[in-house]
Amino acid sequence: MADIIRSIRGMNDILPEVTPYWQAVETALKQVLTSYGYQEIRFPIVEKTELFKRSIGEVTDIVEKEMYSFEDRNGDWLTLRPEGTAGCVRAAMQNGLLNQTQRLWYMGPMFRHERPQKGRYRQFHQVGVEAYGFSGPDIDAEMILMTARLWKQLGLTGLTLQINSLGSTEARLAYRDELIAYFEAHQDELDEDSQRRLHTNPLRILDSKNPAMQALNDAAPKLLDHLDMESKQDFTALCESLDAAGLSYEINPRLVRGLDYYGKTVFEWVTNHLGSQGTVCAGGRYDSLVAQLGGRSATAIGFAIGLERLIALLEATDALPEIAGIDAYFVAVGEQAAKQSLLLAENLRDAIPNLKLITHCGGGSFKNQFKRADRSGARWTLILGDDEISQQVIGVKTMATGEQETIAWDAVANYLKQ
């Protein structure tokens, strides 16, 4: 017997008992995003590798170690998207969407070749939200307030908002030199990753999750002390908007985000319920990215929510949405009853569009069919046999009480509605 082919490590099946929770969460997210005027955009999961090298940065972990890239038959280098922002910007540029302001959202799988662990997978799913053409900081505040409303819609607690400003490119370059000088003076205390990043991406050292690096990072120069005037004013205005809305937040000077294209406002929603993978939502401004990818300069801000982590947090905090079960299970014994039950079931679905009705297929005795009806968790079992056909009635059994009534075919729909 041949070995069973199994899924790729870190790329997981989402099984039927779990997908209703995904659907409920996705529906809630779509409702909130649509209510703010954001429109859905869909773009390919495969893009030219150069798109991510130019946007994310060639010296980031994602580009250096984590991208699924391959050469196709035409000799082009292609990559499974590791994140959504670059592809969304490419789509907006290519289709002329940046000639006016845009509020966009998308949802789907992303791919990174990293060590699989709880909350971090090689295929994972994100909801991404992007806004183009808004200079802010009012759009910054709107995005953060919208994320807070998402948590409220989902009944989710236990999240902390962290914010920071990365300033302008010029301010960040000046700060970068000071940061390198600081870490060079403590080079013996740097871990291996930090040694590697020291002269290529020193801001990422501040984002280290290594506990041995925390004291050194806490004492490092603060980017907030080196902001340009415009960034200072925007960050102050953002804080004032959040204060006015009564939204609590923490200013985290070590929050830098892992991608090169961010500047000015950055934010994350974090939790202590998911261990080391505590970031559920992250975003910020990336005003230079459109020009970096060859388009005309356009302001931009966005965020992404990891759906696996979001659902894990809902489960950890006992906030998973209630899922409606099966309404009715149609039991039919005999060839004629089986045929008639299919027709009657279609009539019921016409009359009650949202009815969740399973019609038994495959034959079997009354006893076996009732067992299946019981396992389905249906509220009612509909019963049809030769006697019921001759009288044009259906037996309706309420499973919770065991009570059974006989209802005429043309009255069953009203009975179930009530």
Secondary structure, DSSP 8 states (H G I E B T S, - for coil): --------TT-----TTTHHHHHHHHHHHHHHHHHTT-EE----SEEEHHHHHHHH-TTSHIIIII-EEEE-TTS-EEEE-S-SHHHHHHHHHHTTGGGS-EEEEEEEEEE--S--BTTB-SEEEEEEEEEES--SSHHHHHHHHHHHHHHHHHT----EEEEEE---HHHHHHHHHHHHHHHHTTGGG--HHHHHHTTT-GGGGGG---GGGHHHHHTS--GGGG--HHHHHHHHHHHHHHHHTT---EE-TT---SSTT--SEEEEEE-SSSTT--EEEEEEE-TTHHHHTTS----EEEEEEEHHHHHHHHHHTT---------EEEEE-SHHHHHHHHHHHHHHHHHSTT--EEE--S---HHHHHHHHHHHT-SEEEEE-HHHHHHTEEEEEETTT--EEEEEGGGHHHHHH-
